[in-house]
Amino acid sequence: MNKLIVSLSPHVHSGDSIASNMYGVIIALVPALVCSFVAFGVGAIITTALSVAACVFFEWAITKFCLKKASTVCDGSAILTGILLAFNMPSNIQPWIVVIGAFFAIAVVKMTFGGLGCNLFNPALAGRAFLLISFPVDMTTWPVPGQGFGTYLDAETGATPLSIMKAAFKSGDVSMLEQLPSFKDMLIGNTGGCLGEVCALALIIGCIYMLVKKIITWHIPVSILLTVFVFSGLLNLANPVYANPLAELLSGGLLLGAIFMATDYVTSPMSAKGQIVYGVAIGALTVIIRTFGAYPEGMSFAILIMNAFVPLINSKFKPTRFGEVPAKK
């Protein structure tokens, strides 16, 4: 007589894997990567290639010689960290600073905690924050896009939309906001800034791709963007010295952070409700830091702060276990 054998879940494999998701995000970053190469030329290529190579090398070396484990570089996480770290730096940054940032992101933030799946903070964002505090001048000197492929360290620099907004707020001079690029220029990448934040349209295309492929869900990016739009809109209504909310959405690293950084599987909440709370908090903190903080950009710090609260959010908003009947309130 045949016996009924029941095995532990999961019973059906969807085909998803760490590698497929990581490379899916990398594919979604390709439009923004191409736009950064076109906008900043050889500087963007050198910075991105060096960042990826350094991240891959440090993960391989630490895994092999320190942790004594099988190499994990083929899962794509180190490559993705390298691209995102490069996207958070200006194209004319010194190569040795890129290597230091990659070492901090991989060795300190990721591998010290045990590798992928164990890190509390997003490695690329932590690397950016470390470099911003350690090398503030190098990390806030922004090349003007469209100078061709012959410029790198000697590229002409200029103000970013966020620095213009910050200057207008500090001086109380509303007319300074007239220096902001048009919405079209911010959408197609004709503005200064980090490699990955200049072309909003490319980031939106990447977001649509990941949503269609179900690599991410809408909860985190939509809650962040909607919160920033509402809060910055209220500030603009109260005082026109605060920039238009649409300009806030299209400038700086808001789209890059909301779509590609805050949605990191390891450092974001598991449940849909938790993700919405997480996103709203990030959006509110971003507006507060941008408006009242010392730095023009607040997205990186907002995400890192909320990374620390993810365990608490997960404990509050736990997904229902398979087969469990939700308790009546």
C-alpha positions, 0 to 999 in steps of 0.5 A, a space after each residue: 500500500 502506498 503511503 502518503 508522504 508529506 514533506 516540508 514546504 516549499 513544495 513548488 519552486 518558482 524559479 527565482 534565485 538570488 542570482 536571477 534577482 540580482 542580475 534582473 536589477 542589473 538589467 534594470 540599471 542598464 538604461 541609467 548606466 548608458 545615460 551616465 556614460 553618455 552624460 559624463 563620458 570616460 569618467 563614468 566608465 572608469 568610476 563604474 568599472 573600478 567600483 565593480 572590479 573592487 567590490 568583486 575582488 574584495 568579496 572574493 578575497 574575504 570569502 576565500 581567505 577570511 571566511 574560508 567559504 565557497 566564492 559568492 561573486 557569481 550571484 551578482 550581488 557584488 557586481 550590483 553593489 559596485 554599480 550602485 556605489 558608482 551611481 552614488 559618486 561623481 564621475 570625476 572622483 579620484 580612483 583611490 577613493 572609489 577603492 576605499 568606498 568599495 572596501 568599506 561597502 563590502 568588507 565592513 558593511 556586508 562581509 563583517 556581518 556574514 555576507 549577503 542576507 546578514 547585513 543590516 545596512 545597504 552596503 552601497 549607501 553605507 559606502 557613500 555615507 562613509 565617503 561623504 563624511 570622509 571626503 566631503 569636497 571630492 564627493 560634492 564636486 559635480 561635473 557638468 554633463 555633456 563635456 565629451 569623452 575626453 574629460 575626467 579629473 579636469 572636468 568642468 564642474 557646476 551646481 546641482 538642482 539640490 544645491 540651488 534649492 538649498 541656497 534659495 532656502 538659506 538666503 530666502 531668495 525665491 528668484 534663485 529657484 529660476 536657476 533650476 534646470 527645466 523639468 525636461 532637462 532633469 527628466 532626460 539627464 541634462 543636469 549635474 549630480 552623481 552618475 546614477 541620478 541625472 536621468 530620471 527617465 532611465 530610472 523610471 524605465 528600470 522601475 517599470 521593468 522590475 515591477 513587470 518582472 516582479 523583482 520588486 513591488 510598488 509599496 516602497 517606491 510609491 510610498 516614498 515618492 508620494 510622501 516626498 511629493 505631499 510634504 514638499 508640496 505643503 512646504 511650497 504652498 506655505 512658502 514659495 522659497 521651497 521648490 516645486 514638489 515635482 522638482 524635488 522628485 526629479 532632482 538628486 538621488 530620490 528616484 535612484 534611492 526609492 527604486 533601487 536602494 530602499 527596495 533591497 531585499 535584505 535591508 527592507 521590511 518583509 510585509 506589505 504594510 511594513 514596507 509602506 510604513 518604511 517608505 513613508 518614514 524614508 520620504 518624510 526624513 528625506 524632506 526634513 534632511 533636504 530642507 533643514 539638514 546640513 547636506 542638500 541631499 537626504 535620501 541616503 541618510 534617510 534610507 540608512 536610518 530606516 534600515 536600522 528600524 527594519 527589525 522593529 518594523 518586521 516584529 510589528 508587521 509580521 506576515 501571516 504564516 502558511 496555514 495560520 488563522 489571523 487572530 481576531 482583533 
